[in-house]
């Protein structure tokens, strides 16, 4: 699995980090996958196209064969329209997006790059939040479900606490979050600290 972060650091529009996931050998069975689509400006699509043109994608294969949206917020989903016009990929999300939408069912499996990955419903940050977990590589694409919670002064839905507790049960080596750099060390202590801070905050039904 090759993971290519796509994010314009000089972008004036607020946008997430998107992840372009390819197979290691560009095999026919691989599925070139974009996890999240960024914000809705044309410059974002032009940037994606420039980055994608610089890497081998497999002979005769589309650069983006499928898109997984971790949730509906504009900084993750707004750029889908341009991707959809360019590539017409299958789009996996809880809410209907794209011309070839497929609804996510909790625990469903997909080939992402060259590995089996599972789509996990992790509501809390938003009702439609999902994470993508590739157990062979121990990689989690967390969208906005994982972010740094450093105190107990917040207010969170109970569903969010349950989602964090679910992620704590996975064997994770690397987290690719929706914002910020990849997390590659002390994963479990980090998640447990977030659970502790949320649990001592206001938790609402």
N, C-alpha and C positions, 0 to 999 in steps of 0.2 A: 504494500500500500504506500503510495506517494501522496503526501498531503502538502498542498501549496496554498498558503494563506494569501488572500487577495484583499488588500485594503490600501486605499490611497491616503497616505499620511498627510498630504497637503490638501485633502478634500475639504472644501468649505461647508459641505453638507454633512450633517451627522449621519454616520453609517456604521454598521457592524463590521467585524472581520468575517469575510466569507471564506469557505474552504473548498478548494477544487481538489477532488480525490481521484487518483488514477491508479491503475495497476502497475506493478513493478516491471512487467514485460510487455505491456500493451497487447495482451492476448485478446482474441475475438470475444471471449466470454466476459471480459472485464466490462464494468459499467462506469464510464466517466461521469462523475457525480459532482454537483455543486450543492454545498450545504449552506443555505441562505443566499439571498440575492442582493443584499445591500439596499441603498436608497435609490430614489427614482430619478436620477438625472442622467442625461445622455452621456456625459463624461464618464460615468461609472461603467457603462457598457463598453465604451471605447477603450477604457483602461483594461477591462477584462479581456477584450479581444486581443489587445496588444500582448498581454501577459500569456494568454493561451497560445498565441501564434509562435511563441519562443520555445515551446516544449513539445516533445513527441507525444501524440495522443493515440497512436495506432492507425495503421493504413486503412483509409476508408471509413474511419469512425468519426462521429460527431464529437466535438470538444465537450459538449454537455448533453448527455443522453438522459439524465434525470436530475431533478432538483428536489431537495428535501428542505422544507421551511420549518425552522424550529418553533416559530410562532408568527402571529400576524403583524406585529409592530412594524411600522413603516421602514425603520432602519434595517430590517431583516427581509421584508417582503416587497418593498417599493420598486426595486429594480427588476422584479420578475417579468414585467411586461416586455422590456427590451430583450431579455433572455428568451422569453417565449416566442417573440417574433423572429429571433435569429435562429433558434435551434428547435423549437416546438418539442421540448422534452416532456417526459412524464413528470408530473409534479406531485409529490407526496406531502400532504399536510392534513391537519385535522379539519380546517376550514377549506372551502372550495376556492382554489386558485389555479390559473392556467387553463389552457385549452384541453390538456390531457390529464386532468386531475384524477388522483386516486386517493381515497380517504385512508388515513392511518388508523390501524387497529393496534391496540396495545400489544407489544411483543412481536409484531410482524417482522419478518426477516426480509432483507434485500441484499443483493450483491452491491457493495459500495467499493469502487475500485476493483480490487481482486479478492476481497474478503467478504464473508458473511457478516452483516451487521443487523442489529435489532433496534427497532424504533420503540422507545419507551415513553409512555405518557407521564409527564412530570408537571402537572398543573401547579400554579402558585404565583409565579411571576406574571403569567397570564393564564386564562382558563385552557388555552389550546397549546401550551408549551409541551415540546417533546425533546428528548435527547436521543442521540445516535450512538450506540455502543458496539464496538468491534472487539469481541473477546479475544481473538487470536493475537491481535496487536495490543490488547488492553488499552484501547483508545476510547475516550468519550468526547463526543462533540456536544457541548452542553448548552448551546444557545445562551440565554440569559438565566437559566436555572442556577448555574454556579456563578456567583460573584462574591467579592470580598465583603464579608460582614464582620465588622471589628468591634461591635459593642452590642449591648442588650437594650438599646433605646428605641428600637424600631417597632413596627406593627406589621404582622404577617398573617396571611390566611393559614388555617390549619393544614390545608392541602399542600402548602409549600413545605412545611415541616415534614410531612409524610414523604414528599418527593425527595428531599435531602436524605432522609433516613433510607429510602430505597436505594439511592446512589451509593450510600455508605456500604451497602451489601455487595457492591460489585468489585471485581479485581481490576483496578485502574492504574495504569502506569503514566499516562499522559492525558491531560485535559486540554482540549482546544475550545476556549470560551468564545462567546460572542463579542467580547470586548477585551482587549489586552493581549499580552503574549501568552503562548502555551505554558501550561504548568507541568513541570516534569519531575518535581521532587516533593516529598512530604505531602502526598495527595491525601492520604487518609487522615492525618492530623488536621489538615486544612478543612476537610469536609466535616469532621467531628467538631471542630471549633465553631464552624458556621451553625451546626445543629445546636450546640450549646448556647450560642448567642441568640439564636431565634427562639429557642425554648424558654429562655429567660426574659424575652421581650413580650410584648402584647401579642397573643395568638388568638385570632378571631375565627369564628365559624363562617 
